[in-house]
Amino acid sequence: MGTTGTPTKITQGSQTKGGIGESTLRPDGTLKVTGEFAYSSDMWHEDMLWGFTLRSTVAHAEIVSIDTSEALAQSGVYAVLTYDDLPTSIKNYGLEIQDTPVLAHGKVRHHGEPVALVAADHPETARRAAAKIKIDYRELPVVTDEASATADGAPLLHEGRDDHHAGHVAHPNIVHRQPIVRGDAGAAAEKADVIVSGEYVFGMQDQAFLGPESGLAVPAEDGGVDLYIATQWLHSDLRQIAPVLGLPEEKVRMTLSGVGGAFGGREDLSMQIHACLLALRTNKPVKIVYNRFESFFGHVHRHPAKLWYEHGATKDGKITHMKCRIVLDGGAYASASPAVVGNAASLAVGPYVIDDVDIEAVALYTNNPPCGAMRGFGAVQACFAYEAQMDKLAAKLGLDPVELRQLNAMEQGTIMPTGQPVDSPAPVAEILRRVKARPLPPERQWESSEGADVRQLPGGLSNTTHGEGVVRGVGYAVGIKNVGFSEGFDDYSTAKVRMEVIGGEPVATVHTAMAEVGQGGVTVHAQIARTELGVTQVTIHPADTQVGSAGSTSASRQTYVTGGAVKHSCELVREKVLEMGRRKMGTYHPAWATAELLLEGGKVVTDGGEVLADLVDVLEGEAVEIEAEWRHRPTEAFDLVTGQGHGHVQYSFAAHRAVVEVDTELGLVKVIELACAQDVGKALNPLSVVGQIQGGTTQGLGVAVMEEILVDPKTAKVRNPSFTDYLIPTILDTPTIPVDVLELADEHAPYGLRGIGEAPTLSSTPAVLAAIRNATGLELNKTPVRPEHLTGT
């Protein structure tokens, strides 16, 4: 891992071991790799019941009747609930648009929609009882794409919708539309020496987290409920759950349980309300755990997309204009589709300087599975298309594809198509230079004196080839991703920090509602507390709703925003501790009044390193506790006609070089290497930074060559809801991923850091596609690439 640039100054200056900048180990790491970590699916409660959700077997139909009598009569069944049993008039929920019913009413809109709930004394009893529920469906025509969604007489997925996006779309089956218009793309096109265009198709990807949806709801004596849940955003869940239950928020107490991955798939509710409803109805604890089949229907997926792009350039490679239209399939319910549209449109140009653009992005309502947040949302689909366009443009101009990108690369000060200046480092040309300069892996690595090592060949252990017809390809891509929530969203986080003496040693406790989903936030929070408070011992309080919101663990925002809140609260605690010291000990040393005082190693020290007092003596049995909110700079909504507006708070950049080997006869691909260079601003934990980059890179690899949820275009039914038929990369598919980390501080961010988790997911996919195109000469405008795309069969 290499570094460059000037790290931002750490204002507190503590050198306490285990602080920021060190690769401290994760407190949950050993438990997870040894299998001792308690995930939400491991929870247990005395006298617990099991819940089960019955789902629709069709994608669009009227519900003529539901008969639950046989299910209720089964021994061991405690409750069966349908829409008519919901306790309040509020029966829908949603992240932004409350269009998702808790249980289907009147009709179902997608395959797998929840229709009824069962609580029983054993999970198999609950399943058998659910199978006895009789539902009479009258099937309706399905809407599956833009043509069927917007045609005259098309079935309306949500009749009479009144959300705030409804007035800005041309058809009720369009969730949201965002144009971005800057300059005059039409006039600029006339000045272009070359023009290239293309149509691109991006498949539906699943988050494929390994821990299925699960949780435990426990009824409380006060009439409320305690919910132990794996989620990405406790307070957003609470905001949606409480009204449906008819309870004030203070009576729905939520505690984060062990989360087995998320990647956006836990931002929406799954079984939270269902478990609470059953617990309150039966007055018993109710646990729900999805199996893998249920999980595929229980969470949203990445929006599949169809994208049309046009670029023009002068003969020396300067891009003159860009036009594009992006159509995202949001499925049956809105989820995060409006935000995905905003991201796709505002980042559609990529990390390039293009003065004249004409962009339109829309999301549709269809009868396909609901789609929402997934790592890099909106920007991933756009990056796939605009990077393919860069390669087309370079080929037509006879230029090196990396040099073309560098010639047009944005930098600090560039004005985005939305009119917003990029006001922090944007080392696009540099990260491209770094991945290109890296030595290529050796050719024909599978060959050895003992014969072919099939693990290194396309097809791997299937032993389908020994190198006949295998050719190498190299491809490049770079992407831009926003960090944090955008478009005027009040993006803040809360942290409560307590400092006291326990067992004769100063100890800090950090309490936030941040969802630790595997990203390592609990590690970083402890590092920040050690740095700001100069203590060695830091306790991370379990995340719950007894502290203010930390927002969602998504949008690469947690280290920035909740890390910023922890830093801010620690600074306030430090000042309070120093005030106590001045009050108690200030008369004994003039430095208390004149020098800058720091906390380090459990001591109060001057900026010159002189020890003034022991923190144990300063605190003397007292505790200092402060809870505070922290906000980043405000953003604003994009204009709905021009798309202008300062919509994002920060950008992150990553570049990849992919090296692939392709058996052109069998259509098999082996990705040998995916080298990445990324600017992270400041690596608070370098080991975790590299892990995040390698993880995001691997998810991008998956959608490039294997991952896609297949939906029947005639019935809108999911065809492959299992890890048998939906493939994700294993260790045998994962290539070498060397990482080059740049640290160019963003002066607006805590410690100068930059959100990192999503950017590598953008550029790894188009880099792999570019490498396969380089090897085969094929156009390949769809993800994922399948053998038949390479062989023409």
C-alpha positions in Angstrom: 0.0 0.0 0.0 1.5 3.3 -1.0 0.6 6.8 0.2 1.0 10.3 -1.1 -0.1 13.8 -0.2 -0.2 15.6 3.1 -2.2 14.0 5.9 -4.5 16.5 7.7 -3.4 17.7 11.1 -4.9 15.9 14.1 -5.9 18.9 16.2 -5.8 17.1 19.5 -2.3 15.6 18.9 -2.6 12.6 21.2 -0.1 9.8 20.6 -2.0 7.3 22.7 -1.6 3.8 21.4 -4.5 2.5 19.3 -5.5 5.9 17.9 -6.4 7.0 14.4 -3.9 6.1 11.7 -3.1 2.8 13.2 -4.2 -0.6 12.0 -5.9 -1.6 15.2 -7.6 -5.0 15.2 -11.4 -5.2 15.2 -12.9 -6.1 18.6 -15.4 -8.4 16.9 -12.9 -10.0 14.5 -11.8 -13.0 16.5 -15.4 -13.9 17.5 -16.5 -13.8 13.9 -13.8 -16.0 12.5 -14.1 -18.5 15.2 -17.9 -18.7 14.9 -18.5 -17.4 18.4 -20.1 -14.1 17.4 -23.8 -13.8 18.2 -25.8 -12.8 15.2 -29.4 -11.8 15.3 -30.4 -15.3 14.1 -28.7 -16.8 17.2 -31.1 -15.0 19.7 -33.2 -17.0 22.0 -35.9 -16.2 24.6 -37.7 -18.4 27.1 -41.2 -19.3 25.9 -40.4 -18.0 22.5 -42.7 -18.4 19.4 -41.6 -18.5 15.8 -43.0 -16.3 13.1 -43.4 -17.0 9.4 -44.5 -14.8 6.5 -46.7 -16.2 3.7 -45.8 -14.6 0.4 -47.6 -14.3 -2.9 -46.9 -16.8 -5.6 -47.9 -14.4 -8.4 -46.6 -11.0 -9.3 -49.8 -9.0 -10.0 -53.2 -10.1 -8.9 -56.4 -9.2 -7.1 -56.8 -11.0 -3.8 -60.3 -12.4 -4.1 -60.4 -14.1 -0.7 -58.1 -15.4 2.1 -59.2 -18.4 4.3 -57.0 -18.8 7.4 -59.3 -21.3 9.3 -57.2 -24.4 8.7 -54.0 -22.7 9.7 -55.6 -21.4 12.9 -56.9 -24.9 13.7 -53.4 -26.5 13.6 -51.9 -27.5 16.9 -49.2 -25.3 18.1 -50.4 -22.2 16.2 -50.9 -19.1 18.4 -51.9 -16.5 15.8 -52.6 -15.9 12.1 -52.7 -12.3 10.9 -53.8 -10.7 7.6 -54.2 -7.1 6.5 -57.6 -6.9 8.4 -55.9 -7.7 11.7 -53.5 -4.7 11.6 -54.1 -2.5 14.7 -54.2 1.0 13.2 -55.3 2.9 10.2 -51.6 3.3 9.2 -50.9 0.2 7.3 -48.1 1.3 4.9 -44.5 2.2 5.4 -41.5 3.3 3.3 -38.2 5.1 3.4 -39.4 8.2 1.7 -42.7 7.4 0.1 -45.0 5.3 2.3 -46.4 3.1 -0.4 -45.4 -0.4 0.9 -48.2 -2.3 2.7 -47.3 -4.2 5.9 -49.4 -7.0 4.4 -51.0 -7.1 1.0 -54.5 -5.6 0.7 -56.7 -5.9 -2.3 -53.9 -6.9 -4.6 -50.3 -8.1 -4.7 -47.8 -6.2 -6.8 -44.8 -8.5 -6.9 -43.8 -12.1 -6.6 -43.1 -12.8 -2.9 -45.1 -9.9 -1.4 -46.1 -10.6 2.2 -49.8 -11.6 2.6 -50.2 -13.3 6.0 -48.3 -14.0 9.2 -48.2 -17.0 11.4 -46.9 -17.5 15.0 -46.3 -21.0 16.3 -44.3 -22.9 18.9 -41.9 -24.3 16.3 -40.7 -22.9 13.0 -41.8 -25.9 11.0 -45.2 -25.8 12.6 -45.5 -22.2 11.4 -44.5 -23.1 7.9 -46.9 -26.0 7.7 -49.7 -23.8 9.0 -48.9 -21.1 6.5 -49.2 -23.6 3.7 -52.8 -24.3 4.8 -53.8 -20.6 4.2 -56.0 -20.6 1.1 -55.7 -17.5 -1.1 -57.8 -17.0 -4.2 -55.9 -14.8 -6.7 -57.3 -13.2 -9.9 -54.2 -12.6 -11.9 -53.7 -9.2 -13.7 -51.5 -8.2 -16.6 -47.9 -7.5 -15.5 -45.8 -4.4 -16.0 -42.2 -5.3 -16.5 -40.4 -2.5 -18.5 -40.7 1.1 -19.6 -42.9 0.2 -22.6 -45.4 -1.7 -20.7 -45.3 0.7 -17.7 -46.0 3.9 -19.7 -48.2 2.6 -22.6 -51.7 3.9 -23.0 -54.0 1.9 -20.7 -51.1 0.5 -18.7 -52.1 -0.9 -15.3 -51.3 1.6 -12.6 -49.2 0.2 -9.9 -50.2 2.9 -7.4 -53.5 4.5 -8.2 -54.0 8.0 -6.9 -50.4 8.4 -5.6 -49.9 11.7 -3.9 -46.2 11.8 -3.0 -44.2 14.9 -3.7 -42.6 13.4 -6.8 -46.0 12.8 -8.5 -46.3 16.3 -10.0 -42.9 16.0 -11.8 -43.4 12.8 -13.8 -45.1 12.2 -17.1 -46.9 9.0 -16.0 -48.0 7.6 -12.6 -45.8 4.5 -13.2 -42.7 6.7 -13.1 -41.5 7.0 -9.5 -39.2 10.0 -10.1 -37.5 11.9 -12.9 -34.3 14.0 -12.7 -32.9 16.0 -15.6 -29.5 17.6 -15.5 -29.0 20.2 -18.2 -25.9 22.4 -18.5 -24.6 24.3 -21.5 -25.9 23.3 -25.0 -25.2 19.7 -25.8 -26.9 20.0 -29.2 -24.8 22.9 -30.4 -21.6 21.3 -28.9 -22.3 18.1 -30.9 -22.0 20.0 -34.1 -18.4 20.9 -33.2 -17.4 17.3 -32.5 -15.0 15.5 -34.9 -16.2 12.1 -33.7 -19.4 10.9 -31.9 -20.0 7.6 -30.3 -23.1 6.2 -28.8 -24.2 3.0 -27.1 -27.1 1.2 -25.3 -26.2 -0.6 -22.1 -28.0 -3.0 -19.9 -27.2 -3.5 -16.2 -28.6 -6.6 -14.5 -30.4 -6.8 -11.2 -27.9 -7.6 -8.4 -28.5 -9.0 -5.0 -26.7 -7.7 -1.9 -26.1 -11.4 -1.0 -25.3 -10.7 2.6 -24.6 -14.0 4.4 -26.7 -13.4 7.5 -30.4 -13.7 6.6 -33.0 -11.3 7.9 -33.8 -12.1 11.5 -34.9 -10.5 14.7 -36.6 -11.1 18.1 -39.6 -9.0 19.3 -40.4 -9.2 23.1 -43.7 -7.7 24.4 -43.1 -5.4 27.4 -45.1 -4.8 30.6 -45.8 -1.2 29.6 -47.6 -2.3 26.5 -44.7 -1.6 24.3 -42.2 -3.9 22.6 -38.5 -4.5 22.6 -37.1 -5.4 19.2 -33.6 -6.9 18.8 -32.8 -6.6 15.1 -30.2 -6.7 12.4 -30.6 -3.4 10.4 -28.7 -0.5 8.9 -30.7 2.3 10.5 -32.3 1.9 13.8 -34.1 5.2 14.0 -35.5 5.0 10.4 -36.9 1.6 11.3 -38.4 3.1 14.5 -40.0 6.0 12.5 -41.8 3.4 10.3 -42.6 0.8 12.8 -44.2 2.8 15.6 -47.2 4.3 13.7 -48.2 0.9 12.3 -48.2 -0.6 15.8 -50.1 2.4 17.2 -47.4 3.0 19.8 -45.4 6.1 20.6 -41.8 5.8 19.6 -40.6 5.6 23.2 -42.5 2.4 23.6 -40.7 0.7 20.7 -37.3 0.1 22.0 -34.8 -1.1 19.5 -31.4 -2.7 20.0 -29.0 -3.7 17.3 -28.2 -7.4 17.1 -25.3 -9.0 15.3 -25.5 -8.1 11.6 -24.2 -10.5 9.0 -23.6 -8.0 6.2 -25.9 -5.4 4.6 -24.7 -3.5 1.5 -28.0 -1.6 1.4 -30.3 -4.6 1.6 -31.2 -3.8 5.3 -32.1 -0.2 4.8 -35.7 -1.1 4.2 -37.8 -3.0 6.6 -38.2 -6.7 6.3 -39.6 -8.7 9.2 -39.4 -5.9 11.9 -43.1 -5.0 11.9 -44.2 -8.6 11.4 -42.4 -9.8 14.5 -43.7 -7.0 16.6 -47.3 -7.5 15.4 -47.1 -11.2 16.3 -45.5 -10.5 19.7 -48.1 -7.9 20.7 -50.9 -10.2 19.5 -49.7 -13.3 21.4 -48.1 -11.5 24.3 -45.1 -13.8 23.8 -41.6 -13.2 22.4 -41.6 -13.9 18.6 -38.5 -14.7 16.6 -38.4 -14.6 12.8 -35.4 -15.9 10.7 -35.6 -16.0 6.9 -34.1 -18.9 5.0 -32.2 -18.0 1.9 -35.2 -18.4 -0.4 -37.2 -16.0 1.8 -34.3 -13.6 2.0 -34.3 -13.1 -1.8 -37.9 -11.9 -1.5 -37.5 -10.2 1.8 -35.2 -7.3 0.8 -34.7 -4.9 -2.1 -32.1 -5.4 -4.8 -29.9 -3.2 -7.0 -31.9 -1.4 -9.7 -31.5 -3.0 -13.1 -31.0 -0.3 -15.7 -31.1 0.5 -19.4 -28.8 3.3 -20.4 -28.3 5.2 -23.6 -25.2 7.4 -24.0 -23.7 9.7 -26.6 -20.3 11.4 -26.4 -18.5 13.7 -28.8 -14.9 14.7 -28.9 -12.5 16.8 -31.0 -9.8 14.9 -32.9 -7.3 15.6 -30.2 -9.5 13.9 -27.6 -11.2 16.8 -25.8 -14.8 15.7 -25.0 -17.3 18.2 -26.4 -20.6 17.0 -25.0 -22.5 14.2 -23.5 -26.1 13.1 -23.7 -27.7 10.2 -21.8 -30.9 8.7 -20.7 -31.0 6.3 -17.7 -34.0 4.1 -17.0 -34.0 2.4 -13.6 -36.5 -0.4 -12.8 -37.6 0.3 -9.2 -40.0 -2.6 -9.0 -43.3 -2.6 -7.2 -42.5 -0.1 -4.4 -40.5 3.1 -4.2 -37.9 2.3 -1.5 -34.9 4.5 -2.2 -35.6 4.9 -6.0 -35.9 8.8 -5.8 -32.4 9.0 -4.3 -31.0 6.5 -6.7 -32.4 8.6 -9.6 -30.7 11.7 -8.1 -27.4 9.9 -7.9 -27.5 8.4 -11.3 -28.4 11.7 -12.9 -25.9 13.9 -11.0 -23.0 11.5 -11.4 -23.9 10.4 -15.0 -21.1 12.3 -16.6 -18.4 10.5 -14.5 -15.2 12.1 -13.2 -14.7 14.1 -16.4 -14.8 17.8 -17.4 -17.7 18.1 -19.9 -19.3 21.6 -20.2 -22.3 20.7 -22.3 -24.5 17.9 -21.0 -28.1 16.8 -21.4 -29.0 14.0 -18.9 -32.3 12.4 -17.9 -32.7 9.7 -15.3 -36.0 8.0 -14.3 -37.2 5.2 -12.1 -40.2 3.1 -12.9 -42.9 1.3 -10.9 -43.2 -2.3 -12.3 -44.3 -5.7 -11.1 -40.7 -6.8 -10.8 -39.1 -7.2 -7.4 -38.7 -3.9 -5.4 -35.2 -2.3 -5.8 -33.5 0.2 -3.6 -30.2 0.8 -1.9 -27.1 -1.2 -2.8 -23.5 -0.2 -2.5 -22.8 2.7 -4.8 -26.4 3.0 -5.9 -27.2 4.8 -9.1 -23.5 5.7 -9.6 -22.7 2.0 -10.3 -25.0 1.7 -13.3 -23.9 5.0 -14.7 -20.2 4.2 -14.4 -20.7 1.0 -16.3 -22.0 2.9 -19.3 -19.8 6.0 -19.3 -16.6 4.0 -19.0 -17.6 1.8 -21.9 -18.2 5.0 -23.8 -14.7 6.2 -22.9 -13.2 3.1 -24.5 -15.3 3.5 -27.6 -14.3 7.1 -27.9 -10.6 6.3 -27.5 -10.8 3.5 -30.1 -12.5 5.8 -32.6 -9.9 8.5 -32.0 -6.9 6.1 -32.0 -5.9 7.2 -28.5 -4.8 5.2 -25.5 -7.9 4.8 -23.3 -6.1 5.9 -20.1 -4.6 9.0 -21.8 -8.1 10.0 -23.1 -9.5 9.7 -19.6 -6.6 11.7 -18.1 -6.9 14.4 -20.8 -10.5 15.0 -19.7 -10.2 14.2 -16.0 -11.7 16.5 -13.4 -9.6 18.0 -10.7 -10.2 20.2 -7.6 -12.1 23.3 -8.8 -13.9 21.5 -11.6 -17.6 22.5 -11.9 -19.9 19.5 -11.9 -22.9 19.3 -14.4 -25.1 20.4 -11.5 -23.1 23.6 -11.1 -21.4 22.5 -7.9 -17.6 23.0 -7.7 -15.5 20.1 -6.5 -13.8 21.8 -3.5 -11.5 19.0 -2.3 -8.8 17.0 -4.0 -9.9 15.0 -7.1 -6.9 13.0 -8.2 -8.5 11.3 -11.1 -5.5 11.5 -13.5 -3.2 10.4 -10.7 -5.0 7.3 -9.7 -5.3 6.3 -13.4 -1.5 6.8 -13.7 -0.9 4.6 -10.7 -2.9 1.6 -11.8 -1.4 1.8 -15.3 2.1 2.0 -14.0 1.8 -1.1 -11.9 3.6 -4.1 -13.4 1.4 -6.6 -15.1 1.1 -10.1 -13.6 3.2 -12.8 -15.5 1.7 -14.4 -18.6 0.4 -18.0 -18.6 0.6 -18.4 -14.8 -1.1 -21.8 -15.1 1.9 -23.4 -16.8 4.4 -25.3 -14.7 6.9 -28.1 -15.1 4.4 -30.4 -13.5 1.6 -29.5 -15.9 -1.3 -27.0 -15.9 -2.5 -25.6 -12.6 -6.2 -25.6 -13.5 -7.0 -23.2 -10.6 -5.3 -20.4 -12.6 -7.3 -21.1 -15.8 -10.7 -20.0 -17.0 -13.2 -22.5 -15.7 -11.0 -23.2 -12.7 -11.4 -26.6 -11.0 -14.0 -27.6 -13.6 -10.9 -28.6 -15.6 -12.5 -27.6 -18.9 -9.4 -26.2 -20.6 -5.6 -26.5 -20.3 -5.0 -23.2 -22.0 -6.1 -23.8 -25.6 -7.8 -20.7 -27.0 -7.0 -18.6 -23.9 -6.2 -15.0 -24.6 -5.3 -12.1 -22.2 -7.1 -8.8 -21.9 -6.4 -5.6 -19.9 -8.9 -2.9 -19.2 -9.2 0.3 -17.2 -12.0 2.3 -15.5 -12.4 5.1 -13.0 -15.5 6.3 -11.2 -16.9 9.1 -9.0 -19.2 8.5 -6.0 -20.9 10.9 -3.7 -20.4 10.5 0.1 -23.3 10.9 2.5 -26.9 11.7 2.0 -27.6 14.4 -0.6 -30.1 16.8 -2.0 -30.9 18.7 1.2 -31.3 15.7 3.5 -30.6 16.7 7.1 -27.7 14.3 7.4 -26.5 14.2 11.0 -25.4 11.8 13.6 -25.4 11.7 17.4 -22.8 10.4 19.9 -22.8 10.2 23.6 -19.4 10.0 25.2 -18.7 9.3 28.9 -15.4 9.5 30.7 -14.9 8.2 34.2 -12.5 6.3 36.4 -13.1 2.5 36.7 -10.7 0.3 38.6 -8.3 3.1 39.0 -8.0 3.8 35.3 -9.6 6.4 33.1 -12.1 4.8 30.7 -14.2 6.3 27.9 -17.5 4.9 26.8 -18.9 5.7 23.3 -22.6 5.3 22.7 -24.1 5.7 19.2 -27.0 4.2 17.2 -24.6 3.3 14.4 -25.3 0.0 12.9 -22.1 -2.1 12.8 -22.7 -4.3 9.7 -19.2 -5.4 9.2 -17.6 -2.1 8.0 -15.5 -1.7 11.2 -17.2 1.4 12.7 -16.8 0.2 16.2 -13.1 -0.1 15.7 -12.8 3.5 14.4 -15.0 5.0 17.1 -12.6 3.5 19.7 -9.6 4.9 17.8 -11.2 8.4 17.7 -11.9 8.3 21.5 -8.3 7.2 22.2 -7.0 10.0 20.0 -9.2 12.8 21.4 -9.3 11.7 25.1 -5.9 10.2 25.5 -7.2 7.0 27.2 -6.3 3.5 26.4 -9.5 1.8 27.6 -12.6 2.5 25.4 -15.9 0.7 25.7 -18.4 0.8 22.8 -21.9 0.7 24.1 -24.4 -1.5 22.1 -26.2 0.5 19.5 -29.9 1.2 20.3 -32.6 3.9 20.2 -31.9 5.2 23.7 -29.4 7.6 22.1 -30.0 10.0 19.2 -30.0 8.8 15.6 -26.7 8.0 13.8 -28.4 7.8 10.4 -27.9 4.8 8.1 -24.8 2.7 7.6 -24.8 3.4 3.9 -23.6 6.0 1.4 -20.1 5.7 2.8 -21.2 8.1 5.5 -20.6 6.5 8.9 -17.0 7.3 9.5 -17.5 10.8 8.2 -20.7 11.6 10.0 -20.9 9.4 13.1 -17.1 9.5 13.3 -17.5 13.3 13.2 -20.1 13.1 16.0 -17.8 10.9 18.2 -14.9 13.3 17.6 -17.1 16.3 18.4 -18.5 14.8 21.6 -15.0 13.7 22.7 -13.8 17.3 22.2 -16.6 18.6 24.4 -15.8 16.0 27.0 -12.1 16.9 26.9 -12.9 20.5 27.4 -15.1 19.7 30.4 -12.4 17.5 31.9 -9.8 20.3 31.5 -12.2 22.8 33.1 -12.4 20.4 36.0 -8.7 20.2 36.1 -8.3 24.0 36.0 -10.8 24.3 38.8 -9.2 21.7 41.0 -5.5 22.1 40.2 -5.0 25.3 38.3 -3.5 27.2 41.2 -0.6 24.7 41.4 0.9 25.3 37.9 0.6 28.3 35.6 0.5 26.2 32.5 -3.1 25.3 33.4 -4.0 28.9 32.4 -1.5 29.7 29.6 -0.6 26.5 27.7 -2.7 24.4 25.3 -3.6 21.3 27.3 -4.0 17.8 25.9 -5.0 14.4 27.2 -2.6 11.7 26.5 -1.9 8.3 28.0 -4.2 9.0 30.9 -2.5 12.3 31.7 -3.0 16.0 31.2 -0.1 17.4 29.3 1.0 20.7 27.8 1.5 21.2 24.1 5.2 20.9 24.9 4.7 17.4 26.5 4.9 18.5 30.2 2.7 16.3 32.4 0.5 18.4 34.7 -1.9 15.9 36.3 -3.2 12.3 36.2 -6.7 12.0 34.9 -7.6 9.8 37.8 -6.9 12.8 40.1 -8.8 15.2 37.9 -11.9 13.1 37.7 -11.8 12.0 41.4 -14.9 9.8 41.2 -16.8 12.1 38.9 -18.0 11.2 35.5 -18.3 13.5 32.5 -21.0 12.6 29.9 -22.0 14.6 26.9 -24.4 13.7 24.0 -24.1 15.9 21.0 -25.2 16.0 17.3 -22.8 16.7 14.4 -23.7 17.8 10.9 -21.7 18.1 7.8 -22.1 21.1 5.4 -25.6 21.5 4.1 -26.6 20.3 0.6 -29.6 21.4 -1.5 -32.1 19.7 -3.8 -31.5 19.5 -7.5 -33.7 21.7 -9.5 -36.3 19.5 -11.2 -36.0 21.3 -14.5 -32.3 22.0 -14.9 -30.8 19.7 -12.3 -28.7 22.5 -10.9 -27.9 22.5 -7.2 -25.1 21.8 -4.7 -26.5 18.4 -4.0 -23.5 16.5 -2.6 -21.2 17.1 0.4 -18.2 15.1 -0.8 -16.9 12.9 -3.7 -14.7 9.8 -3.6 -12.7 8.4 -6.5 -11.3 5.0 -7.4 -9.6 3.5 -10.5 -9.1 -0.1 -11.5 -7.0 -2.0 -13.9 -8.3 -5.5 -14.7 -6.3 -8.3 -16.2 -8.4 -11.2 -17.5 -7.8 -14.4 -19.4 -10.6 -15.6 -21.6 -11.2 -19.0 -23.2 -12.7 -17.7 -26.4 -13.9 -21.2 -27.5 -15.7 -22.0 -24.3 -16.7 -18.5 -23.2 -15.0 -18.8 -19.8 -13.4 -15.8 -18.0 -10.7 -15.8 -15.3 -10.0 -12.4 -13.7 -6.3 -12.6 -12.8 -5.9 -9.2 -11.1 -7.9 -6.2 -10.2 -5.5 -3.4 -9.1 -7.0 -0.4 -7.5 -5.9 3.1 -6.6 -8.1 5.2 -4.4 -7.9 8.5 -2.5 -9.2 8.1 1.0 -8.4 11.5 2.4 -7.0 10.0 5.6 -6.8 6.3 6.4 -8.1 6.2 10.0 -7.4 2.4 10.1 -5.3 1.4 7.1 -6.0 -2.3 7.4 -9.7 -1.7 7.4 -9.4 0.7 4.5 -7.7 -1.9 2.3 -10.4 -4.5 3.4 -13.2 -2.1 2.3 -11.6 -1.5 -1.1 -11.0 -5.2 -1.7 -14.5 -6.0 -0.7 -16.1 -3.4 -2.9 -13.9 -4.5 -5.8 -15.1 -8.1 -5.4 -18.7 -7.1 -5.4 -18.1 -5.2 -8.7 -16.4 -8.3 -10.1 -19.5 -10.4 -9.2 -21.9 -8.2 -11.2 -19.4 -8.2 -14.1 -19.2 -11.9 -14.7 -21.8 -13.8 -12.7 -24.4 -12.1 -10.5 -27.9 -11.4 -11.8 -31.4 -12.0 -10.4 -33.3 -13.4 -13.3 -37.0 -12.3 -13.6 -39.3 -13.9 -16.1 -40.4 -11.1 -18.5 -43.8 -12.6 -19.0 -44.8 -13.4 -15.4 -42.4 -11.2 -13.4 -41.5 -14.2 -11.2 -38.0 -14.5 -9.8 -36.3 -17.6 -11.4 -33.2 -18.0 -9.2 -33.8 -17.1 -5.6 -31.0 -19.2 -4.1 -27.2 -19.3 -3.9 -27.4 -22.5 -6.0 -28.7 -20.5 -9.0 -27.6 -16.9 -8.1 -23.8 -17.1 -8.1 -21.5 -14.9 -6.1 -17.7 -14.9 -6.2 -15.9 -17.4 -4.0 -12.3 -17.3 -2.9 -11.5 -19.2 -6.1 -13.0 -16.5 -8.3 -11.4 -13.6 -6.4 -8.3 -12.3 -8.1 -5.2 -10.6 -6.6 -6.3 -7.1 -5.5 -3.3 -4.9 -5.0 -4.3 -1.5 -3.5 -2.7 1.9 -3.7 -4.0 4.3 -1.1 -3.7 8.0 -1.5 -4.3 10.3 1.4 -5.2 13.8 0.1 -7.0 15.5 2.9 -10.5 17.0 2.5 -10.2 20.1 4.7 -14.0 20.1 5.3 -14.1 16.5 6.7 -13.1 15.2 10.2 -9.4 14.4 10.0 -9.6 15.1 6.3 -11.1 11.7 5.7 -13.1 10.6 2.6 -15.8 8.0 2.5 -14.4 4.9 0.8 -16.7 1.9 0.9 -18.6 2.4 -2.4 -16.2 3.9 -4.9 -14.3 0.7 -5.7 -17.6 -1.1 -6.5 -18.2 1.4 -9.3 -15.0 1.1 -11.4 -14.2 -2.6 -10.9 -17.2 -3.7 -13.0 -16.4 -1.7 -16.2 -12.7 -2.4 -15.8 -13.4 -6.2 -16.0 -15.8 -5.6 -19.0 -13.1 -3.5 -20.7 -10.5 -6.2 -20.2 -12.8 -8.9 -21.7 -13.5 -6.6 -24.7 -9.8 -6.1 -25.1 -9.3 -9.9 -25.1 -12.2 -10.7 -27.5 -12.9 -7.7 -29.6 -16.6 -8.0 -28.7 -18.8 -5.0 -27.8 -20.3 -6.6 -24.6 -22.8 -3.9 -23.5 -24.6 -6.0 -20.8 -23.8 -7.3 -17.3 -23.1 -9.9 -16.4 -21.0 -11.3 -19.2 -22.1 -14.9 -19.8 -20.4 -17.6 -21.9 -23.0 -17.3 -24.6 -22.1 -13.6 -25.0 -18.5 -14.6 -25.8 -19.1 -17.6 -28.1 -22.3 -16.4 -29.9 -24.2 -19.6 -28.9 
